[in-house]
Amino acid sequence: MNSMQRVNDSFLGPWERPALAWIAARMPAAVVPDQLTAFGVLGAFLTATGYVLSRGSLTWLWLASVGLLINWFGDSLDGTLARVRRIERPRYGFFIDHTSDLFCQVITFVTLGTSPLAHFGVACLGLITFLLAFVYSLITAHSRATMRITYFYFGPTEIRALLLLGNLLTLVGGVVVLDPWLPPLPGAGGVTIHDFGIALLSLAGLTAIGTVAIGDGRALAAEDPPPHPRPEGEPPAAP
């Protein structure tokens, strides 16, 4: 895993990476990466709790927002801290980081679908897009020794930022329903601005992943050409 290339061209990266490096350099010695990972998972639970409870009162979106910030802090800083201290554990770190991120994103999207902000089916569409990107990243990690964190400048940090922005806008103005512009979903009521945004980003995500997959396939075809056929009767080459 040491030779694996990371693709992380996050739109927020020019601000995020220096901030994380600054924090990691000043983190108390008693704090270790595993603790930050656990802190990030705690943030996901708080986000999920806030989304579920927002069915009763939108005020609970403050809890969901705090949870998103905690999740970002723990999930983004654990690897940075390990690299700054030069205590990387490549295989273990890869396993823990991506397993926790998978779990956190699943519970975030599922509980978002139980909130007043988005219909459950639309939230699941966003989750499917995330899972597609996640699985494709694992495929390229194996086939090209490249771990893709972002697609066209969009990754987990941008997802959290948009969810946080949506929470704050809802706390200020309430749930925005696009009834005047879009027809209601069959049997599910009006389309919210969150529904529209998730659907739009899912379509863009599917297009981006498809575009990257075509490019990777062409590159692999050139890097790994088919073997020349052996003349009939010629024995196979010795291993």
C-alpha positions as CSV (number, residue, x, y, z in Angstrom):
1,M,0.0,0.0,0.0
2,N,3.0,2.3,0.4
3,S,3.3,2.7,-3.4
4,M,-0.3,3.5,-4.0
5,Q,-1.1,6.9,-5.5
6,R,-3.8,9.0,-4.0
7,V,-6.0,11.2,-6.1
8,N,-7.4,13.9,-3.9
9,D,-8.1,17.0,-6.0
10,S,-10.8,18.2,-3.6
11,F,-12.3,21.7,-4.4
12,L,-11.9,22.6,-0.7
13,G,-8.4,20.9,-0.5
14,P,-6.3,24.1,-0.8
15,W,-7.9,25.3,2.4
16,E,-8.5,22.0,4.1
17,R,-5.0,20.4,3.8
18,P,-3.0,23.3,5.3
19,A,-5.6,23.6,8.1
20,L,-5.3,19.8,8.9
21,A,-1.5,19.9,8.8
22,W,-1.5,22.9,11.2
23,I,-3.9,21.2,13.6
24,A,-2.0,17.9,13.4
25,A,1.3,19.6,14.3
26,R,-0.2,21.0,17.4
27,M,-2.2,17.9,18.5
28,P,-1.4,16.7,22.0
29,A,0.9,13.6,22.0
30,A,-1.7,11.6,23.9
31,V,-4.1,11.8,20.9
32,V,-3.6,9.0,18.4
33,P,-5.1,8.4,15.0
34,D,-7.5,5.6,16.2
35,Q,-9.0,8.0,18.7
36,L,-9.7,10.5,15.9
37,T,-11.3,7.8,13.8
38,A,-13.6,6.9,16.7
39,F,-14.4,10.6,17.2
40,G,-15.4,10.8,13.5
41,V,-17.7,7.8,13.9
42,L,-19.2,9.5,17.0
43,G,-19.9,12.6,14.8
44,A,-21.8,10.4,12.3
45,F,-24.0,9.0,15.0
46,L,-24.7,12.5,16.2
47,T,-25.6,13.5,12.6
48,A,-27.9,10.5,12.3
49,T,-29.6,11.2,15.6
50,G,-30.2,14.9,14.6
51,Y,-31.7,13.9,11.3
52,V,-34.0,11.3,12.8
53,L,-35.2,13.7,15.6
54,S,-35.7,16.6,13.1
55,R,-38.9,14.9,12.2
56,G,-40.3,16.3,15.4
57,S,-38.4,19.7,15.3
58,L,-36.1,21.2,12.8
59,T,-34.0,22.5,15.8
60,W,-32.4,19.1,16.0
61,L,-30.6,20.0,12.7
62,W,-28.1,21.9,15.0
63,L,-27.1,18.5,16.4
64,A,-26.8,17.0,12.9
65,S,-24.6,20.0,11.9
66,V,-22.3,19.6,14.9
67,G,-22.1,15.9,14.1
68,L,-21.0,16.7,10.5
69,L,-18.2,18.9,11.8
70,I,-17.1,16.3,14.3
71,N,-17.2,13.6,11.6
72,W,-15.1,15.8,9.3
73,F,-12.6,16.6,12.0
74,G,-12.0,13.0,13.0
75,D,-12.2,11.4,9.6
76,S,-10.0,13.9,7.9
77,L,-7.4,14.4,10.7
78,D,-6.6,10.8,11.6
79,G,-4.5,10.1,8.4
80,T,-2.9,13.5,8.5
81,L,-1.8,13.0,12.1
82,A,-0.3,9.6,11.2
83,R,1.6,11.1,8.3
84,V,2.9,14.1,10.3
85,R,4.1,11.8,13.0
86,R,5.4,9.2,10.5
87,I,3.5,6.5,12.3
88,E,1.5,5.2,9.2
89,R,0.2,1.7,9.3
90,P,-0.6,1.3,5.6
91,R,-2.8,-1.8,5.5
92,Y,-4.5,-1.3,8.9
93,G,-5.0,2.4,8.2
94,F,-6.5,1.7,4.8
95,F,-8.9,-0.8,6.4
96,I,-10.0,1.3,9.3
97,D,-10.3,4.6,7.4
98,H,-12.4,3.2,4.5
99,T,-14.5,0.9,6.7
100,S,-15.4,3.7,9.1
101,D,-16.1,6.1,6.2
102,L,-18.4,3.6,4.5
103,F,-20.4,3.0,7.7
104,C,-20.6,6.8,8.5
105,Q,-21.9,7.7,5.0
106,V,-24.5,4.9,5.0
107,I,-26.0,6.0,8.3
108,T,-25.9,9.6,7.3
109,F,-27.7,9.2,4.0
110,V,-30.3,6.7,5.4
111,T,-31.2,9.0,8.3
112,L,-31.3,12.0,6.0
113,G,-34.0,10.1,4.1
114,T,-36.0,9.8,7.3
115,S,-35.8,13.6,8.0
116,P,-38.1,16.2,6.5
117,L,-35.3,17.4,4.2
118,A,-35.4,14.6,1.6
119,H,-37.5,11.7,0.6
120,F,-36.1,8.3,1.5
121,G,-35.8,7.1,-2.1
122,V,-33.9,10.2,-3.2
123,A,-31.5,9.9,-0.2
124,C,-30.9,6.3,-1.2
125,L,-30.1,7.5,-4.7
126,G,-27.4,9.7,-3.2
127,L,-26.2,6.7,-1.2
128,I,-26.1,4.5,-4.2
129,T,-24.0,7.1,-6.0
130,F,-21.6,7.3,-3.1
131,L,-21.3,3.4,-3.0
132,L,-20.6,3.3,-6.7
133,A,-17.8,5.8,-6.3
134,F,-16.5,3.9,-3.2
135,V,-16.5,0.5,-5.0
136,Y,-14.9,2.0,-8.1
137,S,-12.2,3.5,-6.0
138,L,-11.4,0.0,-4.6
139,I,-11.3,-1.4,-8.1
140,T,-8.8,1.1,-9.3
141,A,-6.8,0.7,-6.1
142,H,-6.3,-3.0,-7.1
143,S,-6.0,-2.6,-10.9
144,R,-4.0,0.7,-11.1
145,A,-2.5,1.1,-7.6
146,T,-4.5,4.4,-7.5
147,M,-6.9,5.3,-4.7
148,R,-9.3,7.9,-5.9
149,I,-10.7,10.0,-3.1
150,T,-12.4,12.6,-5.3
151,Y,-14.0,12.8,-8.7
152,F,-13.7,16.1,-10.6
153,Y,-12.9,18.0,-7.4
154,F,-15.8,16.5,-5.4
155,G,-15.4,14.1,-2.5
156,P,-16.4,13.4,1.1
157,T,-15.5,16.9,2.4
158,E,-17.7,18.5,-0.2
159,I,-20.5,16.2,0.6
160,R,-20.3,17.2,4.3
161,A,-20.1,20.9,3.4
162,L,-23.2,20.7,1.2
163,L,-25.1,18.8,3.9
164,L,-24.0,21.4,6.5
165,L,-25.1,24.2,4.3
166,G,-28.4,22.6,3.7
167,N,-29.0,22.2,7.4
168,L,-28.2,25.8,8.1
169,L,-30.4,27.1,5.3
170,T,-33.3,24.9,6.6
171,L,-32.8,26.2,10.1
172,V,-33.1,29.8,8.8
173,G,-35.9,29.4,6.3
174,G,-37.5,26.0,6.9
175,V,-37.8,23.2,4.4
176,V,-38.0,24.5,0.8
177,V,-40.4,22.7,-1.4
178,L,-40.2,23.3,-5.1
179,D,-44.0,22.9,-5.8
180,P,-44.2,25.9,-8.1
181,W,-41.5,24.6,-10.4
182,L,-41.5,20.8,-10.1
183,P,-44.4,18.3,-9.9
184,P,-44.7,16.3,-6.7
185,L,-43.2,12.8,-6.5
186,P,-45.9,10.1,-7.0
187,G,-47.4,9.3,-3.6
188,A,-44.6,11.1,-1.7
189,G,-45.4,14.8,-1.8
190,G,-43.5,17.8,-3.1
191,V,-39.9,17.8,-4.2
192,T,-37.7,19.6,-1.7
193,I,-34.6,21.5,-2.6
194,H,-32.6,18.7,-1.0
195,D,-34.3,16.2,-3.3
196,F,-33.4,18.3,-6.3
197,G,-29.8,18.8,-5.2
198,I,-29.2,15.1,-4.4
199,A,-30.7,14.0,-7.7
200,L,-28.6,16.5,-9.6
201,L,-25.4,15.6,-7.9
202,S,-26.2,11.9,-8.3
203,L,-26.6,12.4,-12.1
204,A,-23.3,14.4,-12.2
205,G,-21.6,11.7,-10.1
206,L,-22.7,8.9,-12.4
207,T,-21.5,10.8,-15.4
208,A,-18.1,11.6,-13.7
209,I,-17.5,8.0,-12.7
210,G,-18.5,6.7,-16.1
211,T,-16.1,9.2,-17.7
212,V,-13.2,8.2,-15.4
213,A,-14.0,4.5,-16.0
214,I,-13.7,4.9,-19.8
215,G,-10.4,6.7,-19.4
216,D,-9.0,4.1,-17.0
217,G,-10.1,1.3,-19.2
218,R,-8.3,2.8,-22.2
219,A,-5.2,3.3,-20.2
220,L,-5.2,-0.2,-18.8
221,A,-5.7,-1.6,-22.4
222,A,-2.5,0.1,-23.4
223,E,-0.6,-0.8,-20.3
224,D,-1.7,-4.4,-20.3
225,P,-2.0,-5.5,-24.0
226,P,-3.2,-8.9,-25.0
227,P,-0.5,-11.6,-25.4
228,H,0.5,-12.6,-28.9
229,P,-1.2,-15.8,-30.0
230,R,1.2,-18.8,-30.2
231,P,1.5,-20.7,-33.4
232,E,-0.5,-23.9,-33.4
233,G,1.4,-26.7,-31.8
234,E,3.9,-24.5,-30.0
235,P,4.3,-25.4,-26.4
236,P,3.6,-22.6,-23.8
237,A,6.5,-20.6,-22.5
238,A,8.2,-21.9,-19.4
239,P,7.1,-19.9,-16.3
